[in-house]
Amino acid sequence: MSLVISDELVKASGFSENELFLEIVLMLFQQDKISLGKASELLGLHRMQFQNLC
């Protein structure tokens, strides 16, 4: 499944597309909606890199 976020929403957020995706993944992880492993995988980071990012 793909999620389409309008250019208008990206622009309104003040984030780049990559930054907005990062923020979404961080939010889902912090709310225990996705695991550390899944968040790392989605961002293409090693688990330790993601933990440091948090």
C-alpha distance matrix in Angstrom:
0.0 3.8 6.8 9.9 13.2 16.2 19.0 21.3 19.6 19.6 23.2 24.2 23.0 25.3 22.8 21.6 17.9 18.2 20.3 18.0 15.1 17.9 19.1 15.8 15.6 19.3 19.2 16.7 18.9 22.1 21.1 20.4 16.8 15.9 18.5 20.4 19.1 15.4 16.3 18.4 15.9 13.3 16.4 17.9 21.0 23.4 23.7 27.1 25.9 23.4 26.1 28.5 26.1 26.0
3.8 0.0 3.8 6.5 9.7 12.8 15.3 17.8 16.3 16.1 19.6 20.9 19.8 22.0 19.6 18.2 14.4 15.1 17.4 15.1 12.5 15.7 16.9 14.0 14.3 18.0 18.0 16.2 18.6 21.6 20.9 20.9 17.4 16.5 19.2 20.7 19.7 16.0 16.1 18.1 15.8 12.7 15.1 16.9 20.1 23.0 23.5 26.6 25.0 22.5 25.5 27.4 24.7 24.8
6.8 3.8 0.0 3.8 6.4 9.8 12.6 14.7 12.8 12.9 16.5 17.4 16.4 18.9 16.8 15.9 12.3 13.6 15.3 12.5 10.5 14.0 14.6 11.6 12.8 16.3 15.9 14.5 17.4 19.9 19.2 19.8 16.5 16.2 19.2 20.6 20.3 16.6 16.0 18.3 16.8 13.3 15.1 17.6 20.5 23.6 23.8 26.7 24.8 22.0 24.9 26.6 23.5 23.5
9.9 6.5 3.8 0.0 3.8 6.4 9.2 11.5 10.4 10.6 13.9 15.1 14.8 17.1 15.5 14.4 11.0 13.3 15.1 12.2 11.2 15.0 15.4 13.0 14.9 18.2 17.7 17.0 20.1 22.2 21.7 22.7 19.6 19.4 22.4 23.5 23.4 19.8 18.7 20.8 19.5 15.8 17.0 19.5 22.4 25.7 26.3 28.8 26.6 24.0 27.0 28.2 25.0 25.1
13.2 9.7 6.4 3.8 0.0 3.8 6.5 8.3 6.7 7.1 10.4 11.4 11.1 13.6 12.3 11.8 9.0 11.8 12.8 9.7 9.8 13.5 13.3 11.5 14.1 16.9 16.2 16.3 19.5 21.1 20.7 22.4 19.6 19.8 22.8 23.6 24.0 20.6 18.9 21.0 20.3 16.5 17.1 20.0 22.5 25.9 26.3 28.5 26.0 23.4 26.2 27.1 23.6 23.7
16.2 12.8 9.8 6.4 3.8 0.0 3.8 5.2 5.3 6.5 8.7 9.9 10.9 13.1 12.7 12.1 10.1 13.6 14.5 11.7 12.7 16.2 15.9 14.6 17.5 19.9 19.1 19.7 22.8 24.2 23.9 25.8 23.1 23.4 26.5 27.1 27.6 24.3 22.4 24.4 23.8 20.0 20.2 23.0 25.4 29.0 29.6 31.6 28.9 26.4 29.2 29.8 26.2 26.4
19.0 15.3 12.6 9.2 6.5 3.8 0.0 3.8 5.4 5.0 6.0 8.5 9.9 11.0 10.8 9.9 8.8 12.5 13.4 11.4 13.0 16.2 16.1 15.7 18.5 20.6 20.3 21.4 24.2 25.4 25.6 27.6 25.3 25.3 28.1 28.3 28.8 25.7 23.5 25.1 24.6 20.9 20.4 23.1 25.4 29.1 30.0 31.6 28.6 26.5 29.3 29.5 25.8 26.5
21.3 17.8 14.7 11.5 8.3 5.2 3.8 0.0 3.8 5.5 5.1 6.0 8.6 10.2 11.3 11.6 11.2 14.9 14.9 12.5 14.8 17.8 16.9 16.5 19.9 21.5 20.7 22.1 25.1 25.8 25.8 28.2 26.0 26.5 29.5 29.8 30.7 27.7 25.3 27.2 27.1 23.3 22.9 25.8 27.8 31.4 32.0 33.5 30.5 28.2 30.7 30.8 27.1 27.3
19.6 16.3 12.8 10.4 6.7 5.3 5.4 3.8 0.0 3.8 5.4 5.0 6.1 8.8 9.5 10.5 9.9 13.2 12.7 9.8 12.1 14.9 13.6 13.1 16.6 18.1 17.0 18.5 21.5 22.1 22.0 24.5 22.5 23.2 26.1 26.6 27.7 24.7 22.2 24.4 24.6 20.8 20.5 23.7 25.5 28.9 29.1 30.6 27.9 25.3 27.6 27.9 24.2 24.1
19.6 16.1 12.9 10.6 7.1 6.5 5.0 5.5 3.8 0.0 3.8 5.5 5.2 6.7 6.3 6.7 6.4 9.8 9.5 7.2 9.8 12.5 11.7 12.0 15.1 16.5 16.2 17.9 20.5 21.3 21.8 24.2 22.3 22.4 25.0 25.0 26.0 23.2 20.5 22.2 22.4 18.8 17.9 20.9 22.7 26.2 26.8 28.1 25.1 22.8 25.4 25.4 21.6 22.0
23.2 19.6 16.5 13.9 10.4 8.7 6.0 5.1 5.4 3.8 0.0 3.8 5.4 5.5 6.9 7.7 8.9 12.2 11.5 10.0 13.1 15.3 14.4 15.2 18.4 19.4 19.1 21.2 23.7 24.1 24.8 27.3 25.7 25.9 28.4 28.2 29.3 26.7 23.8 25.3 25.8 22.2 20.9 23.9 25.4 29.0 29.6 30.6 27.4 25.4 27.8 27.4 23.6 24.2
24.2 20.9 17.4 15.1 11.4 9.9 8.5 6.0 5.0 5.5 3.8 0.0 3.8 5.5 8.0 10.2 11.4 14.4 12.9 10.8 14.2 16.1 14.3 15.0 18.5 19.1 18.1 20.5 23.1 23.0 23.4 26.4 24.9 25.7 28.4 28.3 29.8 27.3 24.3 26.2 27.0 23.5 22.4 25.6 26.9 30.3 30.4 31.4 28.4 26.1 28.1 27.8 24.0 24.0
23.0 19.8 16.4 14.8 11.1 10.9 9.9 8.6 6.1 5.2 5.4 3.8 0.0 3.8 5.3 8.3 9.6 11.9 9.8 7.7 11.3 12.7 10.6 11.7 15.2 15.5 14.7 17.3 19.7 19.5 20.2 23.1 22.0 22.6 25.0 24.8 26.5 24.2 21.0 22.9 24.0 20.6 19.3 22.7 23.6 26.9 26.9 27.7 24.9 22.4 24.3 24.1 20.3 20.2
25.3 22.0 18.9 17.1 13.6 13.1 11.0 10.2 8.8 6.7 5.5 5.5 3.8 0.0 3.8 6.9 9.5 11.5 9.2 8.7 12.4 13.2 11.8 13.8 16.8 16.7 16.7 19.5 21.4 21.2 22.5 25.3 24.4 24.6 26.7 26.0 27.6 25.6 22.2 23.5 24.7 21.6 19.7 22.8 23.5 26.8 27.1 27.6 24.4 22.5 24.4 23.6 19.9 20.3
22.8 19.6 16.8 15.5 12.3 12.7 10.8 11.3 9.5 6.3 6.9 8.0 5.3 3.8 0.0 3.8 6.4 7.8 5.5 5.5 9.1 9.8 9.1 11.3 13.9 14.1 14.7 17.3 18.9 19.2 20.8 23.2 22.2 21.9 23.8 22.9 24.3 22.3 18.9 20.0 21.1 18.0 16.0 19.0 19.8 23.2 23.7 24.2 21.0 19.2 21.4 20.7 16.9 17.8
21.6 18.2 15.9 14.4 11.8 12.1 9.9 11.6 10.5 6.7 7.7 10.2 8.3 6.9 3.8 0.0 3.8 5.4 5.1 6.1 8.6 9.8 10.5 12.3 14.3 15.2 16.4 18.4 19.9 20.8 22.5 24.4 23.2 22.4 24.1 23.0 23.8 21.8 18.7 19.2 19.9 16.8 14.6 17.2 18.4 22.1 23.1 23.9 20.5 19.0 21.8 21.0 17.4 18.8
17.9 14.4 12.3 11.0 9.0 10.1 8.8 11.2 9.9 6.4 8.9 11.4 9.6 9.5 6.4 3.8 0.0 3.8 5.5 5.2 6.2 8.6 9.9 10.7 12.4 14.3 15.4 16.7 18.5 20.0 21.3 22.8 21.1 20.2 22.1 21.4 21.8 19.4 16.6 17.4 17.5 14.1 12.6 15.2 17.1 20.8 21.9 23.3 20.1 18.3 21.4 21.3 17.7 19.0
18.2 15.1 13.6 13.3 11.8 13.6 12.5 14.9 13.2 9.8 12.2 14.4 11.9 11.5 7.8 5.4 3.8 0.0 3.8 5.4 5.1 6.2 8.7 9.9 10.6 12.2 14.2 15.5 16.5 18.2 20.1 21.2 19.9 18.4 19.7 18.6 18.9 16.9 14.0 14.2 14.6 11.6 9.4 11.8 13.4 17.2 18.4 19.6 16.3 14.8 18.0 17.8 14.4 16.1
20.3 17.4 15.3 15.1 12.8 14.5 13.4 14.9 12.7 9.5 11.5 12.9 9.8 9.2 5.5 5.1 5.5 3.8 0.0 3.8 5.4 5.0 6.2 8.7 9.9 10.4 12.2 14.3 15.3 16.2 18.3 20.0 19.1 18.1 19.4 18.1 19.2 17.5 14.1 14.7 15.9 13.1 10.7 13.6 14.3 17.7 18.4 19.2 15.9 14.1 16.8 16.3 12.6 13.9
18.0 15.1 12.5 12.2 9.7 11.7 11.4 12.5 9.8 7.2 10.0 10.8 7.7 8.7 5.5 6.1 5.2 5.4 3.8 0.0 3.8 5.4 5.0 6.2 8.7 9.8 10.5 12.4 14.2 15.2 16.5 18.5 17.2 16.7 18.7 18.2 19.4 17.1 13.9 15.4 16.3 13.0 11.6 15.0 16.2 19.5 19.8 21.0 18.1 15.7 18.2 18.4 14.7 15.1
15.1 12.5 10.5 11.2 9.8 12.7 13.0 14.8 12.1 9.8 13.1 14.2 11.3 12.4 9.1 8.6 6.2 5.1 5.4 3.8 0.0 3.8 5.4 5.1 6.2 8.6 9.9 10.7 12.3 14.2 15.5 16.7 15.1 14.0 15.9 15.5 16.2 13.7 10.8 12.4 12.8 9.3 8.4 11.9 13.5 16.9 17.2 18.9 16.3 13.7 16.6 17.3 13.9 14.4
17.9 15.7 14.0 15.0 13.5 16.2 16.2 17.8 14.9 12.5 15.3 16.1 12.7 13.2 9.8 9.8 8.6 6.2 5.0 5.4 3.8 0.0 3.8 5.5 5.2 6.1 8.5 10.0 10.6 12.1 14.2 15.4 14.6 13.2 14.4 13.3 14.5 12.7 9.2 10.3 11.8 9.1 7.1 10.7 11.2 14.4 14.4 15.7 13.0 10.4 13.1 13.6 10.1 10.8
19.1 16.9 14.6 15.4 13.3 15.9 16.1 16.9 13.6 11.7 14.4 14.3 10.6 11.8 9.1 10.5 9.9 8.7 6.2 5.0 5.4 3.8 0.0 3.8 5.5 5.1 6.1 8.6 9.8 10.4 12.2 14.2 13.6 13.3 15.0 14.3 16.2 14.4 10.9 12.8 14.7 11.9 10.6 14.3 14.5 17.2 16.6 17.7 15.3 12.3 14.2 14.7 11.1 10.7
15.8 14.0 11.6 13.0 11.5 14.6 15.7 16.5 13.1 12.0 15.2 15.0 11.7 13.8 11.3 12.3 10.7 9.9 8.7 6.2 5.1 5.5 3.8 0.0 3.8 5.5 5.1 6.2 8.6 9.9 10.7 12.4 11.0 10.9 13.4 13.6 15.3 12.8 9.9 12.6 13.7 10.7 10.6 14.4 15.2 17.9 17.1 18.9 17.0 13.6 15.6 16.9 13.6 12.8
15.6 14.3 12.8 14.9 14.1 17.5 18.5 19.9 16.6 15.1 18.4 18.5 15.2 16.8 13.9 14.3 12.4 10.6 9.9 8.7 6.2 5.2 5.5 3.8 0.0 3.8 5.4 5.2 6.2 8.6 9.9 10.6 9.4 8.2 10.1 10.0 11.5 9.2 6.1 8.9 10.3 7.7 7.9 11.5 12.1 14.5 13.5 15.6 14.0 10.5 12.6 14.5 11.6 10.8
19.3 18.0 16.3 18.2 16.9 19.9 20.6 21.5 18.1 16.5 19.4 19.1 15.5 16.7 14.1 15.2 14.3 12.2 10.4 9.8 8.6 6.1 5.1 5.5 3.8 0.0 3.8 5.5 5.1 6.0 8.5 9.8 10.0 9.2 10.4 9.6 12.2 10.9 7.4 9.8 12.3 10.5 9.8 13.3 12.7 14.6 13.0 14.4 12.9 9.3 10.5 12.1 9.2 7.6
19.2 18.0 15.9 17.7 16.2 19.1 20.3 20.7 17.0 16.2 19.1 18.1 14.7 16.7 14.7 16.4 15.4 14.2 12.2 10.5 9.9 8.5 6.1 5.1 5.4 3.8 0.0 3.8 5.4 5.1 6.1 8.6 8.6 9.3 11.4 11.8 14.5 12.8 10.0 13.0 15.1 13.0 13.0 16.5 16.3 18.2 16.3 17.8 16.6 13.0 13.6 15.4 12.6 10.4
16.7 16.2 14.5 17.0 16.3 19.7 21.4 22.1 18.5 17.9 21.2 20.5 17.3 19.5 17.3 18.4 16.7 15.5 14.3 12.4 10.7 10.0 8.6 6.2 5.2 5.5 3.8 0.0 3.8 5.5 5.2 6.3 5.1 5.8 8.7 10.0 12.3 10.2 8.2 11.8 13.3 11.4 12.5 15.8 16.0 17.6 15.6 17.7 17.1 13.3 14.1 16.6 14.3 12.2
18.9 18.6 17.4 20.1 19.5 22.8 24.2 25.1 21.5 20.5 23.7 23.1 19.7 21.4 18.9 19.9 18.5 16.5 15.3 14.2 12.3 10.6 9.8 8.6 6.2 5.1 5.4 3.8 0.0 3.8 5.4 5.0 5.8 5.0 6.2 6.8 9.7 8.7 6.6 9.8 12.0 11.1 11.8 14.7 14.1 15.0 12.5 14.5 14.3 10.6 10.8 13.7 12.0 9.6
22.1 21.6 19.9 22.2 21.1 24.2 25.4 25.8 22.1 21.3 24.1 23.0 19.5 21.2 19.2 20.8 20.0 18.2 16.2 15.2 14.2 12.1 10.4 9.9 8.6 6.0 5.1 5.5 3.8 0.0 3.8 5.4 7.6 8.3 9.2 9.4 12.9 12.4 10.1 12.9 15.5 14.6 14.7 17.8 16.7 17.5 14.8 15.9 15.8 12.2 11.5 13.9 12.3 9.1
21.1 20.9 19.2 21.7 20.7 23.9 25.6 25.8 22.0 21.8 24.8 23.4 20.2 22.5 20.8 22.5 21.3 20.1 18.3 16.5 15.5 14.2 12.2 10.7 9.9 8.5 6.1 5.2 5.4 3.8 0.0 3.8 5.5 7.9 9.8 11.4 14.5 13.4 11.8 15.1 17.1 16.0 16.9 20.0 19.4 20.3 17.6 19.1 19.2 15.5 15.0 17.6 16.0 12.9
20.4 20.9 19.8 22.7 22.4 25.8 27.6 28.2 24.5 24.2 27.3 26.4 23.1 25.3 23.2 24.4 22.8 21.2 20.0 18.5 16.7 15.4 14.2 12.4 10.6 9.8 8.6 6.3 5.0 5.4 3.8 0.0 3.8 5.5 6.7 9.0 11.9 11.1 10.5 13.7 15.4 15.0 16.4 19.0 18.4 18.7 15.8 17.8 18.4 14.8 14.3 17.4 16.4 13.5
16.8 17.4 16.5 19.6 19.6 23.1 25.3 26.0 22.5 22.3 25.7 24.9 22.0 24.4 22.2 23.2 21.1 19.9 19.1 17.2 15.1 14.6 13.6 11.0 9.4 10.0 8.6 5.1 5.8 7.6 5.5 3.8 0.0 3.8 6.9 9.9 11.9 9.9 9.8 13.4 14.3 13.3 15.3 18.0 18.2 19.1 16.6 19.2 19.4 15.8 16.1 19.2 17.7 15.3
15.9 16.5 16.2 19.4 19.8 23.4 25.3 26.5 23.2 22.4 25.9 25.7 22.6 24.6 21.9 22.4 20.2 18.4 18.1 16.7 14.0 13.2 13.3 10.9 8.2 9.2 9.3 5.8 5.0 8.3 7.9 5.5 3.8 0.0 3.8 6.8 8.2 6.1 6.5 9.9 10.7 10.2 12.4 14.7 14.8 15.6 13.3 16.2 16.5 13.0 13.8 17.1 15.8 14.0
18.5 19.2 19.2 22.4 22.8 26.5 28.1 29.5 26.1 25.0 28.4 28.4 25.0 26.7 23.8 24.1 22.1 19.7 19.4 18.7 15.9 14.4 15.0 13.4 10.1 10.4 11.4 8.7 6.2 9.2 9.8 6.7 6.9 3.8 0.0 3.8 5.3 5.2 6.1 8.5 9.8 10.6 12.4 14.0 13.4 13.3 10.5 13.4 14.4 11.3 11.5 15.2 14.7 13.0
20.4 20.7 20.6 23.5 23.6 27.1 28.3 29.8 26.6 25.0 28.2 28.3 24.8 26.0 22.9 23.0 21.4 18.6 18.1 18.2 15.5 13.3 14.3 13.6 10.0 9.6 11.8 10.0 6.8 9.4 11.4 9.0 9.9 6.8 3.8 0.0 3.8 5.5 5.2 6.1 8.5 10.0 10.7 12.0 10.6 10.0 6.9 9.6 10.8 7.8 8.0 11.7 11.5 10.3
19.1 19.7 20.3 23.4 24.0 27.6 28.8 30.7 27.7 26.0 29.3 29.8 26.5 27.6 24.3 23.8 21.8 18.9 19.2 19.4 16.2 14.5 16.2 15.3 11.5 12.2 14.5 12.3 9.7 12.9 14.5 11.9 11.9 8.2 5.3 3.8 0.0 3.8 5.5 5.1 6.1 8.6 10.0 10.3 9.4 8.6 6.4 10.0 11.2 9.0 10.1 13.5 13.6 13.2
15.4 16.0 16.6 19.8 20.6 24.3 25.7 27.7 24.7 23.2 26.7 27.3 24.2 25.6 22.3 21.8 19.4 16.9 17.5 17.1 13.7 12.7 14.4 12.8 9.2 10.9 12.8 10.2 8.7 12.4 13.4 11.1 9.9 6.1 5.2 5.5 3.8 0.0 3.8 5.4 5.0 6.1 8.6 9.7 10.1 10.6 9.2 12.8 13.1 10.4 12.3 15.4 14.5 14.1
16.3 16.1 16.0 18.7 18.9 22.4 23.5 25.3 22.2 20.5 23.8 24.3 21.0 22.2 18.9 18.7 16.6 14.0 14.1 13.9 10.8 9.2 10.9 9.9 6.1 7.4 10.0 8.2 6.6 10.1 11.8 10.5 9.8 6.5 6.1 5.2 5.5 3.8 0.0 3.8 5.4 5.2 6.3 8.5 8.5 9.8 8.5 11.5 10.9 7.7 9.9 12.7 11.2 10.9
18.4 18.1 18.3 20.8 21.0 24.4 25.1 27.2 24.4 22.2 25.3 26.2 22.9 23.5 20.0 19.2 17.4 14.2 14.7 15.4 12.4 10.3 12.8 12.6 8.9 9.8 13.0 11.8 9.8 12.9 15.1 13.7 13.4 9.9 8.5 6.1 5.1 5.4 3.8 0.0 3.8 5.5 5.3 5.9 5.0 6.1 5.5 8.6 8.0 5.7 8.6 11.1 10.2 10.9
15.9 15.8 16.8 19.5 20.3 23.8 24.6 27.1 24.6 22.4 25.8 27.0 24.0 24.7 21.1 19.9 17.5 14.6 15.9 16.3 12.8 11.8 14.7 13.7 10.3 12.3 15.1 13.3 12.0 15.5 17.1 15.4 14.3 10.7 9.8 8.5 6.1 5.0 5.4 3.8 0.0 3.8 5.4 5.0 6.2 7.6 8.2 11.6 11.0 9.4 12.3 14.7 13.7 14.6
13.3 12.7 13.3 15.8 16.5 20.0 20.9 23.3 20.8 18.8 22.2 23.5 20.6 21.6 18.0 16.8 14.1 11.6 13.1 13.0 9.3 9.1 11.9 10.7 7.7 10.5 13.0 11.4 11.1 14.6 16.0 15.0 13.3 10.2 10.6 10.0 8.6 6.1 5.2 5.5 3.8 0.0 3.8 5.6 7.8 10.4 10.9 14.0 12.6 10.4 13.6 15.7 13.8 14.5
16.4 15.1 15.1 17.0 17.1 20.2 20.4 22.9 20.5 17.9 20.9 22.4 19.3 19.7 16.0 14.6 12.6 9.4 10.7 11.6 8.4 7.1 10.6 10.6 7.9 9.8 13.0 12.5 11.8 14.7 16.9 16.4 15.3 12.4 12.4 10.7 10.0 8.6 6.3 5.3 5.4 3.8 0.0 3.8 5.5 8.9 10.0 12.3 10.0 8.2 11.9 13.1 11.0 12.5
17.9 16.9 17.6 19.5 20.0 23.0 23.1 25.8 23.7 20.9 23.9 25.6 22.7 22.8 19.0 17.2 15.2 11.8 13.6 15.0 11.9 10.7 14.3 14.4 11.5 13.3 16.5 15.8 14.7 17.8 20.0 19.0 18.0 14.7 14.0 12.0 10.3 9.7 8.5 5.9 5.0 5.6 3.8 0.0 3.8 7.0 9.3 11.7 9.7 9.2 12.8 13.9 12.6 14.7
21.0 20.1 20.5 22.4 22.5 25.4 25.4 27.8 25.5 22.7 25.4 26.9 23.6 23.5 19.8 18.4 17.1 13.4 14.3 16.2 13.5 11.2 14.5 15.2 12.1 12.7 16.3 16.0 14.1 16.7 19.4 18.4 18.2 14.8 13.4 10.6 9.4 10.1 8.5 5.0 6.2 7.8 5.5 3.8 0.0 3.8 6.3 8.0 5.9 6.1 9.6 10.5 9.8 12.2
23.4 23.0 23.6 25.7 25.9 29.0 29.1 31.4 28.9 26.2 29.0 30.3 26.9 26.8 23.2 22.1 20.8 17.2 17.7 19.5 16.9 14.4 17.2 17.9 14.5 14.6 18.2 17.6 15.0 17.5 20.3 18.7 19.1 15.6 13.3 10.0 8.6 10.6 9.8 6.1 7.6 10.4 8.9 7.0 3.8 0.0 3.8 5.5 5.2 6.4 8.8 10.0 10.7 12.7
23.7 23.5 23.8 26.3 26.3 29.6 30.0 32.0 29.1 26.8 29.6 30.4 26.9 27.1 23.7 23.1 21.9 18.4 18.4 19.8 17.2 14.4 16.6 17.1 13.5 13.0 16.3 15.6 12.5 14.8 17.6 15.8 16.6 13.3 10.5 6.9 6.4 9.2 8.5 5.5 8.2 10.9 10.0 9.3 6.3 3.8 0.0 3.8 5.4 5.1 6.2 8.7 9.8 10.7
27.1 26.6 26.7 28.8 28.5 31.6 31.6 33.5 30.6 28.1 30.6 31.4 27.7 27.6 24.2 23.9 23.3 19.6 19.2 21.0 18.9 15.7 17.7 18.9 15.6 14.4 17.8 17.7 14.5 15.9 19.1 17.8 19.2 16.2 13.4 9.6 10.0 12.8 11.5 8.6 11.6 14.0 12.3 11.7 8.0 5.5 3.8 0.0 3.8 5.4 5.0 6.2 8.5 9.9
25.9 25.0 24.8 26.6 26.0 28.9 28.6 30.5 27.9 25.1 27.4 28.4 24.9 24.4 21.0 20.5 20.1 16.3 15.9 18.1 16.3 13.0 15.3 17.0 14.0 12.9 16.6 17.1 14.3 15.8 19.2 18.4 19.4 16.5 14.4 10.8 11.2 13.1 10.9 8.0 11.0 12.6 10.0 9.7 5.9 5.2 5.4 3.8 0.0 3.8 5.5 5.1 6.2 8.8
23.4 22.5 22.0 24.0 23.4 26.4 26.5 28.2 25.3 22.8 25.4 26.1 22.4 22.5 19.2 19.0 18.3 14.8 14.1 15.7 13.7 10.4 12.3 13.6 10.5 9.3 13.0 13.3 10.6 12.2 15.5 14.8 15.8 13.0 11.3 7.8 9.0 10.4 7.7 5.7 9.4 10.4 8.2 9.2 6.1 6.4 5.1 5.4 3.8 0.0 3.8 5.4 4.9 6.3
26.1 25.5 24.9 27.0 26.2 29.2 29.3 30.7 27.6 25.4 27.8 28.1 24.3 24.4 21.4 21.8 21.4 18.0 16.8 18.2 16.6 13.1 14.2 15.6 12.6 10.5 13.6 14.1 10.8 11.5 15.0 14.3 16.1 13.8 11.5 8.0 10.1 12.3 9.9 8.6 12.3 13.6 11.9 12.8 9.6 8.8 6.2 5.0 5.5 3.8 0.0 3.8 5.3 5.2
28.5 27.4 26.6 28.2 27.1 29.8 29.5 30.8 27.9 25.4 27.4 27.8 24.1 23.6 20.7 21.0 21.3 17.8 16.3 18.4 17.3 13.6 14.7 16.9 14.5 12.1 15.4 16.6 13.7 13.9 17.6 17.4 19.2 17.1 15.2 11.7 13.5 15.4 12.7 11.1 14.7 15.7 13.1 13.9 10.5 10.0 8.7 6.2 5.1 5.4 3.8 0.0 3.8 5.4
26.1 24.7 23.5 25.0 23.6 26.2 25.8 27.1 24.2 21.6 23.6 24.0 20.3 19.9 16.9 17.4 17.7 14.4 12.6 14.7 13.9 10.1 11.1 13.6 11.6 9.2 12.6 14.3 12.0 12.3 16.0 16.4 17.7 15.8 14.7 11.5 13.6 14.5 11.2 10.2 13.7 13.8 11.0 12.6 9.8 10.7 9.8 8.5 6.2 4.9 5.3 3.8 0.0 3.8
26.0 24.8 23.5 25.1 23.7 26.4 26.5 27.3 24.1 22.0 24.2 24.0 20.2 20.3 17.8 18.8 19.0 16.1 13.9 15.1 14.4 10.8 10.7 12.8 10.8 7.6 10.4 12.2 9.6 9.1 12.9 13.5 15.3 14.0 13.0 10.3 13.2 14.1 10.9 10.9 14.6 14.5 12.5 14.7 12.2 12.7 10.7 9.9 8.8 6.3 5.2 5.4 3.8 0.0
